[in-house]
């Protein structure tokens, strides 16, 4: 069975990134940013549920460790 890509990563990434930009914009009031934050929570909860039931793959831990290193370096550079 062939791979069927059901989502466009770049589009999803961009939409979530832009929600973060709007969340931190000083042009938005608390009512607006609270709605944005609720949407982001709902997306996170959905992803957490999906990932909890997902299988583990051979190179997955290496992929996660590499991301953790990149994230750590970003924090240390601040």
C-alpha positions, 0 to 999 in steps of 0.5 A: 500500500502506498503512502498517502499524505493527508496533510500539508506539514508546511501549511499546518506549521504556518497556521500554528506559527501564525496563531502564536504570533497573534497570541503574543501581539500587543495589538490583540486584547485578552478576549482575542488571545484567550480564544487563540490559546484555547484553539492551541490547547485543543490542537495540543490535546488532539495531538497528545491523544493521537501520539499516545496511540501511535506505534513506536518506530526504529529511528524515533528515539534518535529523532526525538533526541536530536530535537531535544538537543536543538531545543536545549541549544536554543534555550542556552543561547538566550 
